[in-house]
């Protein structure tokens, strides 16, 4: 039986303000529990919330980056529910009138299995609204009991809600990764998933083709792309098995256990009316002027999609290379800085960053900001490959030395004697000696044993101590052997 999968995401992004959304308390991560739980965050009697301008500016930037509608007037509401880490008994959020309305994000999807080719897809964004984060329940840390840390309470969030446009785990992961890249790219969030700065809730349902939407279950608080893929795959199969075995899927909030690879129900899923939303009486409507929007537009960097298009159209890179290089702003900046020292060498620059540099960073557990080689040093080395000063094998030795010890490419080339011999006269003399010393092999080659060409190349490279320009050597050797 064929089934269609329907997926929508709600992504909670902590905004990179220094203080909370409605108070001046710090948002710094890692403080001792409850040392940043100020009177406003826990709603002590007599306190009043004051909106953080920086949080609004970050929401505007996100709306601009996704081509979304930005409301000139939006309203904060109280979302009422009980939970131990919600001291006020309500969460200040937005409901009817969010700050950011409909938009879209175009993603590149890499299928997770099979021989399917990568493809492009546009996922619609329903809304993105501002709200305050709740505290955090700390299970099992206090002699088997649960403790409550309210430091996170009041931290500004932008909740980004998609339409149910995704039909596979691969698409959901690609969308989440694209959002993660974007919020870091435009500087509105650090996106640290381990610290909870970027958390995803995934709504999953299945249906037969052409049928109405099935009952959805919401997988809460996924903070790993790997876990997201595993959770969706398990949940989809669970729903299909349940229906095919005569059961019924009930709307619920569920959790994913990465140790078992299974989802389990946490509670029945609430609908909007269960939260009894009403406008917060302590907060005036948020008014955003066109001038403010244009001020924020002027602060946006070149966005990933625009940069990708420029790399393809102006630099001649493949769509794949452009996509990888713009997977983070740090990598794109590194590429452009390296290219500044290796003018006209976009392809070789992309190859080295995507290949050798990324591989070495992964081996050493580093990110691009921690790369021991500067972009300028890499660009200098690439320029020496381009002008035939060093061979590819020589470049790898230069790269290893730069990574381990630092230094500029020219100094390393000189110290290690890695300069290629590009003097055609010197290479011709070397080839003549080899041909004269191997007359029998020359005769065999000329009789049709073409594979012996590699034998002569090996002798010539050994005689030159690996310094002969390979392209020149091959050309001269072929002419001499066939002459």
For each residue, the residues with C-beta under 8 A, 3 or more apart:
1: 208 244
2: 208 209
3: 206 207 208 236 240
4: 167 206 207 208 209
5: 167 168 204 205 206 236
6: 164 166 167 204 205 206 207 213 214 216
7: 164 166 167 168 169 171 172 202 203 204 232
8: 161 162 163 164 165 166 202 203 216
9: 160 161 162 166 172 175 176 200 201 202 203
10: 159 160 161 162 200 201 203 218
11: 159 160 161 162 176 179 198 199 200 201
12: 133 157 158 159 198 199 200 201
13: 157 158 159 160 179 183 188 189 191 197 198
14: 27 133 155 156 157 189 190 196 197 198
15: 21 54 55 58 59 155 156 157 158 188 189
16: 58 187 188 189 190
17: 20 21 27 52 54 55 58 156
18: 26 27 28 54
19: 23 24 25 26 27 52 54
20: 17 23 24 25 26 27 38 40 41 52 132 154 155 156
21: 15 17 51 52 55 92 130 131 132 154 155 156 157
22: 40 41 49 50 51 52 92 132 154
23: 19 20 38 39 40 41 49 50 154
24: 19 20 38
25: 19 20 36 37 38 40 41 154
26: 18 19 20 31 36
27: 14 17 18 19 20 36 155 156
28: 18 31 36
29: 192 195 197
30:
31: 26 28 35 36 151
32: 35
33: 138 147 149 150 151
34: 37 148 149 150 151
35: 31 32 151
36: 25 26 27 28 31 41 151
37: 25 34 41 42 135 150 151 153
38: 20 23 24 25 41 42 154
39: 23 42 44 47
40: 20 22 23 25 43 44 47 48 49 154
41: 20 22 23 25 36 37 38 87 132 150 153 154
42: 37 38 39 87 88 150 153
43: 40 47 87 88
44: 39 40 47
45:
46:
47: 39 40 43 44
48: 40 282
49: 22 23 40 92 280 282 283
50: 22 23
51: 21 22 55 56 76 283 286
52: 17 19 20 21 22 55 56 156
53: 56 57
54: 15 17 18 19 57 58
55: 15 17 21 51 52 58 59 130 156 158
56: 51 52 53 59 60 99 130 286 288
57: 53 54 60 61 296
58: 15 16 17 54 55 61 62 156 158 188 189
59: 15 55 56 62 63 99 100 128 130 158 188
60: 56 57 63 64 70 99 100 288 292 293 296
61: 57 58 64 65 186 187 188 296 299 300
62: 58 59 65 66 68 100 128 158 160 182 183 186 188
63: 59 60 66 68 69 70 99 100 101 103 128
64: 60 61 67 68 70 293 296 297 300
65: 61 62 182 185 186 300 303
66: 62 63 100 103 104 105 125 128 182
67: 64 103 104
68: 62 63 64 100 101 102 103 104 125 128
69: 63 100 101 102 103
70: 60 63 64 99 100 101 288 293
71: 74 97 98 99 100 101 288
72: 287 288 289 290
73: 97 285 286 287 288
74: 71 94 97 98 99 129 285 286 288
75: 94 95 96 97 279 285 286
76: 51 92 93 94 130 279 280 283 286
77: 92 93 94 95 96 277 278 279 280
78: 90 91 92 93 277 278 279 280
79: 90 91 92 93 95 131 275 277
80: 89 90 275 276 277
81: 86 89 90 91 270 274 275
82: 86 89
83: 86 134
84: 137 146 148
85: 134 135 136 137 148 149 150 153
86: 81 82 83 89 90 91 134 135 153
87: 41 42 43 135 150 153
88: 42 43 91
89: 80 81 82 86
90: 78 79 80 81 86
91: 78 79 81 86 88 131 132 134
92: 21 22 49 76 77 78 79 131 132 280 283
93: 76 77 78 79 129 130 131 132 159 277
94: 74 75 76 77 97 98 99 129 130 131
95: 75 77 79 98 129 272 277
96: 75 77 277
97: 71 73 74 75 94 285
98: 71 74 94 95 101 127 128 129 130
99: 56 59 60 63 70 71 74 94 128 129 130 286 288
100: 59 60 62 63 66 68 69 70 71 103 125 127 128 129 158
101: 63 68 69 70 71 98 127
102: 68 69 124 125 126 127
103: 63 66 67 68 69 100 124 125 128
104: 66 67 68 122 123 124 125
105: 66 122 123 125 175 178 179 182
106: 120 121 122 123 305
107: 120 121 122 123 171 174 175 177 178
108: 118 119 120 174 178 323
109: 118 119 120 121 170 171 174
110: 118 170 174
111: 114 116 117 118 168 170
112: 168 169 170 173 229
113:
114: 111
115:
116: 111 119
117: 111
118: 108 109 110 111 320
119: 108 109 116
120: 106 107 108 109
121: 106 107 109 165 171 174
122: 104 105 106 107 165
123: 104 105 106 107 162 163 165 166 171 175
124: 102 103 104 162 163 165
125: 66 68 100 102 103 104 105 128 160 161 162 163
126: 102 161 162 163
127: 98 100 101 102 160 161
128: 59 62 63 66 68 98 99 100 103 125 158 159 160 161
129: 74 93 94 95 98 99 100 158 159 161
130: 21 55 56 59 76 93 94 98 99 156 157 158
131: 21 79 91 92 93 94 157 159
132: 20 21 22 41 91 92 93 153 154 155 156 157
133: 12 14 152 153 154 155 156 157
134: 83 85 86 91 152 153
135: 37 85 86 87 148 149 150 151 152 153
136: 85 148 149 151 152 196
137: 84 85 146 147 148
138: 33 141 142 146 147 148 149
139: 146
140: 144 145 146
141: 138 147
142: 138 145 146 147
143:
144: 140
145: 140 142
146: 84 137 138 139 140 142
147: 33 137 138 141 142
148: 34 84 85 135 136 137 138
149: 33 34 85 135 136 138 152
150: 33 34 37 41 42 85 87 135 153
151: 31 33 34 35 36 37 135 136
152: 133 134 135 136 149 155 196
153: 37 41 42 85 86 87 132 133 134 135 150
154: 20 21 22 23 25 38 40 41 132 133
155: 14 15 20 21 27 132 133 152
156: 14 15 17 20 21 27 52 55 58 130 132 133
157: 12 13 14 15 21 130 131 132 133
158: 12 13 15 55 58 59 62 100 128 129 130 183 188 189
159: 10 11 12 13 93 128 129 131
160: 9 10 11 13 62 125 127 128 179
161: 8 9 10 11 125 126 127 128 129
162: 8 9 10 11 123 124 125 126 165 166 175
163: 8 123 124 125 126
164: 6 7 8 203 205 213
165: 8 121 122 123 124 162 171
166: 6 7 8 9 123 162 171 172 175
167: 4 5 6 7 171
168: 5 7 111 112 171 172
169: 7 112 172 173 228 229 232 233 236
170: 109 110 111 112 173 174 229
171: 7 107 109 121 123 165 166 167 168 174 175
172: 7 9 166 168 169 175 176 202 228 229 232
173: 112 169 170 176 177 225 228 229
174: 107 108 109 110 121 170 171 177 178
175: 9 105 107 123 162 166 171 172 178 179
176: 9 11 172 173 179 180 200 225 228
177: 107 173 174 180 181 225
178: 105 107 108 174 175 181 182
179: 11 13 105 160 175 176 182 183
180: 176 177 183 184 191 193 198
181: 177 178 184 185 304 326 327 328
182: 62 65 66 105 178 179 185 186 303 304
183: 13 62 158 179 180 186 188 189 191 198
184: 180 181 187 189 190 191 328 329
185: 65 181 182 301 303 304 328 329
186: 61 62 65 182 183 300 301 303
187: 16 61 184 301
188: 13 15 16 58 59 61 62 158 183
189: 13 14 15 16 58 158 183 184 197 198
190: 14 16 184 195 197
191: 13 180 183 184 197 198
192: 29 195 196 197 198
193: 180 196 197 198 199 223 224
194: 223
195: 29 190 192
196: 14 136 152 192 193 199 223
197: 13 14 29 189 190 191 192 193
198: 11 12 13 14 180 183 189 191 192 193 223
199: 11 12 193 196 221 222 223
200: 9 10 11 12 176 221 222 223 228
201: 9 10 11 12 218 219 220 221 222
202: 7 8 9 172 218 219 222 228 231 232
203: 7 8 9 10 164 216 217 218 219
204: 5 6 7 216 217 218 219 232 235 236 239
205: 5 6 164 213 214 215 216 217 239 249
206: 3 4 5 6 214 236 239 240 243 249
207: 3 4 6 211 212 213 214
208: 1 2 3 4 211
209: 2 4
210:
211: 207 208 214
212: 207
213: 6 164 205 207 216
214: 6 205 206 207 211 239 249
215: 205 248 249 250 251
216: 6 8 203 204 205 213 251 269
217: 203 204 205 235 239 249 251 252 253 254 263 265 269
218: 10 201 202 203 204 252 253 254 269
219: 201 202 203 204 222 231 232 235 254 255 256 263
220: 201 253 254 255 266
221: 199 200 201 255
222: 199 200 201 202 219 227 228 231 256
223: 193 194 196 198 199 200 227
224: 193 227 228 258
225: 173 176 177 228 229
226: 229 230
227: 222 223 224 230 231 256 258
228: 169 172 173 176 200 202 222 224 225 231 232
229: 112 169 170 172 173 225 226 232 233
230: 226 227 233 234 256 258 261
231: 202 219 222 227 228 234 235 256 263
232: 7 169 172 202 204 219 228 229 235 236
233: 169 229 230 236 237
234: 230 231 237 238 256 261 262 263
235: 204 217 219 231 232 238 239 254 263
236: 3 5 169 204 206 232 233 239 240
237: 233 234 240 241
238: 234 235 241 242 263
239: 204 205 206 214 217 235 236 242 243 249
240: 3 206 236 237 243 244
241: 237 238 244 245
242: 238 239 245 247 248 249
243: 206 239 240 246 247 248 249
244: 1 240 241
245: 241 242
246: 243
247: 242 243
248: 215 242 243
249: 205 206 214 215 217 239 242 243
250: 215 268
251: 215 216 217 268 269
252: 217 218 265 266 267 268 269
253: 217 218 220 265 266 267 268 269 270
254: 217 218 219 220 235 263 264 265 266
255: 219 220 221 263 264 266
256: 219 222 227 230 231 234 262 263
257: 260 261 262 263 264
258: 224 227 230 261
259:
260: 257
261: 230 234 257 258
262: 234 256 257
263: 217 219 231 234 235 238 254 255 256 257
264: 254 255 257
265: 217 252 253 254
266: 220 252 253 254 255
267: 252 253
268: 250 251 252 253
269: 216 217 218 251 252 253
270: 81 253 274 275
271: 274
272: 95 275 277
273: 276
274: 81 270 271
275: 79 80 81 270 272
276: 80 273
277: 77 78 79 80 93 95 96 272
278: 77 78
279: 75 76 77 78
280: 49 76 77 78 92 283
281:
282: 48 49
283: 49 51 76 92 280
284:
285: 73 74 75 97
286: 51 56 73 74 75 76 99
287: 72 73
288: 56 60 70 71 72 73 74 99 292 293
289: 72 292 293
290: 72 293 294
291: 294 295
292: 60 288 289 295 296
293: 60 64 70 288 289 290 296 297
294: 290 291 297 298
295: 291 292 298 299
296: 57 60 61 64 292 293 299 300
297: 64 293 294 300
298: 294 295
299: 61 295 296
300: 61 64 65 186 296 297 303
301: 185 186 187 329
302: 306 307 310
303: 65 182 185 186 300 306 307
304: 181 182 185 307 308 326 332
305: 106 308 309
306: 302 303 309 310
307: 302 303 304 310 311 322 326 332
308: 304 305 311 312 319 322 323 326
309: 305 306 312 313 322
310: 302 306 307 313 314 315
311: 307 308 314 315 317 321 322 325 326 346
312: 308 309 315 316 317 318 319 322
313: 309 310
314: 310 311
315: 310 311 312 346
316: 312 346 347
317: 311 312 321 322 325 346 347 350
318: 312 321 322
319: 308 312 322 323
320: 118 323 324
321: 311 317 318 324 325 347 350 351 354
322: 307 308 309 311 312 317 318 319 325 326
323: 108 308 319 320 326 327
324: 320 321 327 331 354
325: 311 317 321 322 331 332 335 350 353 354
326: 181 304 307 308 311 322 323 331 332
327: 181 323 324 331
328: 181 184 185 331 332 368
329: 184 185 301 332 333
330: 333 334 367 368 369
331: 324 325 326 327 328 334 335 353 368
332: 304 307 325 326 328 329 335 336
333: 329 330 336 337 375
334: 330 331 337 338 353 357 368 371 375
335: 325 331 332 338 339 349 350 353 375
336: 332 333 339 340 375
337: 333 334 340 341 374 375 376 379
338: 334 335 341 342 349 353 375 376 378 379 382
339: 335 336 342 343 345 346 349 379
340: 336 337 343 375 376 379
341: 337 338 375 376 378 379 380 382 383
342: 338 339 345 348 349 378 379 380 382 383 386
343: 339 340 383
344: 386
345: 339 342 348 349 382 383 385 386
346: 311 315 316 317 339 349 350
347: 316 317 321 350 351
348: 342 345 351 352 382 385 386
349: 335 338 339 342 345 346 352 353 378 379 382
350: 317 321 325 335 346 347 353 354
351: 321 347 348 354 355
352: 348 349 355 356 357 378 382 399
353: 325 331 334 335 338 349 350 356 357 358 378
354: 321 324 325 350 351 357 358
355: 351 352 358 359
356: 352 353 359 360 396 399
357: 334 352 353 354 360 361 371 373 378
358: 353 354 355 361 362
359: 355 356 362 363
360: 356 357 363 364 403
361: 357 358 364 366 367 368 370 371
362: 358 359 365
363: 359 360
364: 360 361
365: 362
366: 361 370 371 372
367: 330 361 370
368: 328 330 331 334 361 371
369: 330
370: 361 366 367
371: 334 357 361 366 368 374
372: 366 402 403 404 406
373: 357 377 378 399 402 403
374: 337 371 377 378
375: 333 334 335 336 337 338 340 341 378 379
376: 337 338 340 341 379 380
377: 373 374 380 381 402 407 408 409
378: 338 341 342 349 352 353 357 373 374 375 381 382 402
379: 337 338 339 340 341 342 349 375 376 382 383
380: 341 342 376 377 383 384 408 409 410
381: 377 378 384 385 390 395 398 399 402 409
382: 338 341 342 345 348 349 352 378 379 385 386 395
383: 341 342 343 345 379 380 386 387 409
384: 380 381 387 389 390 395 398 409 410 413
385: 345 348 381 382 388 389 390 391 392 395
386: 342 344 345 348 382 383
387: 383 384
388: 385 420 422 469 471
389: 384 385 413 419 420
390: 381 384 385 394 395 398 413 418 419 420
391: 385 394 395 420 466 467 469 470
392: 385 395 396
393: 396 397 466
394: 390 391 397 398 413 418 420 466 467
395: 381 382 384 385 390 391 392 398 399
396: 356 392 393 399 400
397: 393 394 400 401 416 418
398: 381 384 390 394 395 401 402 409 412 413 416 418
399: 352 356 373 381 395 396 402 403
400: 396 397 403 404
401: 397 398 404 405 407 412 416
402: 372 373 377 378 381 398 399 405 406 407 409 412
403: 360 372 373 399 400
404: 372 400 401
405: 401 402
406: 372 402
407: 377 401 402 411 412
408: 377 380 411 412
409: 377 380 381 383 384 398 402 412 413
410: 380 384 413 414
411: 407 408 414 415
412: 398 401 402 407 408 409 415 416 418
413: 384 389 390 394 398 409 410 416 418 419
414: 410 411 417 419
415: 411 412
416: 397 398 401 412 413
417: 414 467
418: 390 394 397 398 412 413 467
419: 389 390 413 414 467
420: 388 389 390 391 394 467 468 469
421: 426 427 464 467 468 469
422: 388 427 469 472
423: 426 427
424: 427 428 472 476
425: 428 429
426: 421 423 429 430
427: 421 422 423 424 430 431 460 464 468 469 472 473 476
428: 424 425 431 432 476 480
429: 425 426 432 433
430: 426 427 433 434 460 463 464 468
431: 427 428 434 435 456 460 473 476 477 480
432: 428 429 435 436 480
433: 429 430 436 437 463
434: 430 431 437 438 456 459 460 463
435: 431 432 438 439 442 456 480 481
436: 432 433 439
437: 433 434
438: 434 435 441 442 456 459
439: 435 436 442 443
440: 443 444
441: 438 444 445 452 455 456
442: 435 438 439 445 446 481
443: 439 440 446 447
444: 440 441 447 449 452
445: 441 442 449 450 452 453 456 481
446: 442 443 481 482
447: 443 444
448:
449: 444 445 452
450: 445 453
451: 454 455
452: 441 444 445 449 455 456
453: 445 450 456 457 477 478 481
454: 451 457 458
455: 441 451 452 458 459
456: 431 434 435 438 441 445 452 453 459 460 477 481
457: 453 454 460 461 473 474 477
458: 454 455 461 462
459: 434 438 455 456 462 463
460: 427 430 431 434 456 457 463 464 468 473 477
461: 457 458 464 466 468 470 473
462: 458 459 465 466
463: 430 433 434 459 460
464: 421 427 430 460 461 467 468 473
465: 462
466: 391 393 394 461 462
467: 391 394 417 418 419 420 421 464
468: 420 421 427 430 460 461 464 472 473
469: 388 391 420 421 422 427 472 473
470: 391 461 473 474
471: 388 474 475
472: 422 424 427 468 469 475 476
473: 427 431 457 460 461 464 468 469 470 476 477
474: 457 470 471 477 478
475: 471 472 478 479
476: 424 427 428 431 472 473 479 480
477: 431 453 456 457 460 473 474 480 481
478: 453 474 475 481 482
479: 475 476 482 483
480: 428 431 432 435 476 477 483
481: 435 442 445 446 453 456 477 478
482: 446 478 479
483: 479 480
